[in-house]
Amino acid sequence: MASPPPPEFWTVAEVAAQLRVHPVTVRRLAAAGQFAGAVKVGRQWRIPAGSVPATNATGVADG
């Protein structure tokens, strides 16, 4: 039986680009627990791709 693939983690910069916000905002949201499964690796945050809301072409979060 094959194991499931490991979750994909994004950096603060990647999440900030996806959400079109400043990286400091992403760090604050991660520290406040707004991204399920976000972890700190050393001094840097890693955020599961599945916990980042998708955005449409206008930059507005879908859903």
Residue pairs with C-beta under 8 A, 6 or more apart in sequence:
7 37
7 48
7 49
7 50
8 48
8 49
8 50
9 39
9 46
9 47
9 48
9 49
10 18
10 46
10 47
10 48
10 49
10 52
11 44
11 45
11 46
11 47
12 23
12 26
12 27
12 30
12 44
12 45
12 47
13 23
15 26
15 35
15 47
15 52
16 22
16 23
16 25
16 26
18 52
18 55
19 26
19 52
19 53
19 55
19 61
20 55
20 59
26 45
26 47
27 45
29 35
30 38
30 45
30 47
31 45
35 47
35 48
35 51
35 52
36 48
36 50
36 51
37 47
37 48
37 50
37 51
38 45
38 46
38 47
38 48
38 51
39 45
39 46
40 46
53 61
53 62
53 63
54 61
54 62
54 63
55 61
55 62
56 62
